[in-house]
Amino acid sequence: MLAVRTLVAGALHCALLPLASFAPAVHAQVPADADVNAEVKDTRQALPAVEVKAQATPDELAAAYAGGQVAQGARAGLLGNKRVMDMPFSVTSYTAKRVQDQQAATLADVLNKDPSIRFTGQTGGVTDSFFIRGFPVNEGNVSEFAFDGVYGVVPNYHVFPEYVERVEVIKGPAALLYGMSPNSGVGGVVNIVPKRPLAQDLTRVGVDYTSDAQVGGHVDFSRRFGNERQFGIRFNGLHRQGGTPLDNQSSRSEVGALSLDYQGERFRATLDFIEQYQWIDAPTRPFLLATGIAVPSAPDGARNVTQSWGWWKSLDQSVLLHSEYDASHNVTLFADAGTAKTDVSRLSDQTPTILNAAGDTRSTPQNWKFQVNRWSADTGARAHFDTGPVSHALTLMASYYGDRIANGSNSGSAILSNIYAPVASPQQDIAAPSRVAKVSSSQLYGVALGDTLSVLNDRVQLTVGVRQQQIQSDNFNTTTGAKSSSYDKGAVTPLVGILFKPIEHVSLYANYVEGLSRGDIAPTTASNAGQVFAPYKAKQEEVGVKLDYHSLMATLAAFRITKPSGQLYGTVYTVDSEQRNQGLELTFAGEPVKGVRLLGGVTWLDAELTKTNSAATLGNRPVGVPRWLANAGAEWDLPWVHGLTLTGGVNFTGQEYFDQANKQSVPSWTTVDLGARYSASIFGKATTLRAGLLNAFNRRYWSGVASYGTISLGAPRTVFASATVDF
C-alpha cells in the first residue's frame, strides 16, 4: 500500500507544477479521447519514424472509427499489430474514450456491452468472468486476460479501466496467436493495452460518484523528456471508497499504474508497473440452487445475503518489460518478460444454496487465504520480405508461462438466510489458516511460426501458422506437500486464415483455428485413476464480411466451435463428450449521421451437447448459453446545446439453463441504461461532466450463469456521476 500512496502523492505533486517546467511532448500514443484534447495542437518535433511494412503503427492502432468508441487496429498476438480490416477474425477494440464515457468501474462493465459476451460474475463480487461465444473465460483462479499481448501480468481478479488504453477482443479460439490460455478458455482472447506516454503533455484530474455513497478521485499524468523527447512517463492513480448500491456493502480501491518508455530510432522499450489494492465489505457470492426446485423470482438487486461482517481483500503487483530492436529495415527482434503476484484474504459466506421457492438459503462462512504467482516471457523475430509478387510478414516466436497457486481455509458454522429478506447472523470468530499450502503449479512452453502472404497490393492475404505447445502441470497434497497428480503433454495447433478485399471498404474472410485446453487426469474414483489424457482441441470454422465505409464499421460472422471434454461413465473416465456452439454474429460501430453514434450488435447461438454418455443430456443446451444476445447503444449530440450529449443503451439476454438436464433456467432479461455528458472549455480548461443510470428502470433479474451451474443477481439501478479536467 505504501507504494500506491507514494505514487499517487508523487503524481498529484507533479500535477500542480507549472506545465512549463516540463520538457515539450511529442510521440507515443494518440489519446483515444482526442476530442477532449482537440484544442491542444502538437506542432513540436516528433520522434524518428520507423516504417515497418505490414504492421500497423501504434498511432494507427489507437486511431478510432467515427465516433471514437472502437479503434481501427488491435494486436493479433503472434501476428503483431494489425488493422481490423486486415485480420481474418472477428475483432472489436474498445477505446479509452468509450470506457471513460461509459463510466465503467471494472472490465466487466466494458465487456458486458459486447453482443457476444456476457458477464458470469456478480455485481459487488470479486472477479471479472465471462462467456465469449458461449464458452467460459476467466472463471478460475488465474487470469486469462493478456496484458499488452502477454499472459500472466494483468491483475488477477479485477481489471480497473483507469490504466487501460484499449480493450481488444479477438473472438473464438486463438491458441496459435497467444498460446494456450492459462485456464484453458477457448471462447476468445481479451487483451488489455495499457495507457502509455502521449505525444502531448497531459495532466488530467477526475472525481466520480456512484450510488449510494462511493466517491473516487483519479489522476492521469503524461510527459516526455530528452533531447529528442525519446523518454516518456505516464502515471495513473485512483482512490475510491464508500458504500455501494448493495445492502451492507462498502468497498475501497487504490491503484497506481506507472508506464515508462524509450523511443529510439532503432530500439524501443516499455516498462509497466501496476499495484492494485481492493477491500470489499460484505462481498457478494453466486448462488447454487437445490436440485428439483424452480428458480425463485429475482429479488431487488440491492439485496445482499452476505453477512455485514464478511470481507475480502486483495493486493496485486505486476510488472512487464517489452523491448524491440530493428536489426535491419525489414527485421525486428522483440522480447517480453513479466511477472505478477496476487495475495487474497477473505472471510465471508461460501457459495449460498437456495433451498426452496421461498428463497431460503444456506451457506458456510470460511476464512481463506490465496497466493497466486505468475511469470511470463517470450522472444522472437518479425521479418518482412518479398518472393516475386508475394509479400511476406513472417514471425518466429518462443514463449513461456508459469503459475503457482497456494491456499488455505478454515470453516465456520452454517448460516441460514433469505434472498428477499436477508437475515443478520452473529459474527463468527473463524481463525485465519495457519499455513497457505501449494495447491498446483503449471508451465506452458511454446514455439510458434506464422506468415501472412499478400498479393495484389494486399487485396488478397493468406495467413498460415502453427504452434507447438507443451503443458506441464502438478497438483499437490496440501497436507504432505507431495504431488498428488502430474500432467505433461504436448499438442500442435494450426491456423489458416484468408482475407480478400473485392472492393474498397469491404473485406471477406474465413479462418480455421484451434484452441487448446489441458486434458484431464482420471479421478481417484475411476478404475483408470491417474490416466493422463491428451490436451483438448477446440476447433473453429468461421466466415465473415467486414464493412469499413466512411463513418460506419460493421462485421457479420458465421462460426462453428466444437470442444471435447471428459466425464465418468460407470467406473471408467473417458473423453467422450462434446459441445458445439454455432451461430451468427453482427457487430457495428460508428457515426452514420453527424452527431449520432451507434455501438452494438446481435448474436444468435445454436449451442448443443452433441456427444454425452447420457440420453438425458444428449442434444441439450449447454449451461449458461442463451440463444440470443443483443446490445444497442446510442449517443446524440444535441444540436442546440453545444457540447451536450445524451446517451442510452438497451441490453438483452435470452433464457439460460444452469443444469445439463435443462430442467432449471433463468428467464430472459432486458435492461436499459441512460446518461448524458457535457464537454466544454471552462476557465480555459478542457472539462467533461458525465452522469448515468445503469438499469434505469430497476429491473429485477437473475444473470451471470457460470459454467459450474451458479446464478447471480442482476445489478440494481445505479447512479453514476463524474467530472474530468485537463490542466
CORGI-V75073 format. One record per run of one state. SS is the DSSP state (A for helix, B for strand, O for the rest). FROM is the first residue (numbers start at 1). LEN is the number of residues. If there is no record, write none. Layout:
ss/from/len
SS/FROM/LEN
SS/FROM/LEN
//
This chain:
ss/from/len
O/1/1
A/2/15
O/17/2
A/19/3
O/22/7
B/29/1
O/30/28
A/58/5
O/63/1
B/64/1
O/65/5
B/70/2
O/72/1
B/73/3
O/76/1
A/77/3
O/80/1
B/81/3
A/84/3
O/87/4
B/91/5
A/96/7
O/103/4
A/107/5
O/112/5
B/117/3
O/120/10
B/130/3
O/133/2
B/135/3
O/138/8
B/146/2
O/148/2
B/150/1
O/151/10
A/161/3
B/164/8
O/172/3
A/175/4
O/179/9
B/188/7
O/195/3
B/198/1
O/199/3
B/202/9
O/211/1
B/212/14
O/226/5
B/231/14
O/245/5
B/250/14
O/264/3
B/267/15
O/282/5
B/287/3
O/290/21
B/311/18
O/329/2
B/331/19
O/350/2
B/352/3
O/355/5
B/360/28
O/388/2
B/390/29
O/419/18
B/437/19
O/456/4
B/460/17
O/477/6
B/483/18
O/501/5
B/506/12
O/518/3
B/521/1
O/522/10
B/532/1
O/533/3
B/536/14
O/550/2
B/552/18
O/570/2
B/572/22
O/594/2
B/596/16
O/612/16
B/628/10
O/638/6
B/644/10
O/654/2
B/656/2
O/658/7
B/665/2
O/667/2
B/669/14
O/683/2
B/685/10
O/695/7
B/702/2
O/704/7
B/711/3
O/714/4
B/718/9
O/727/1
//
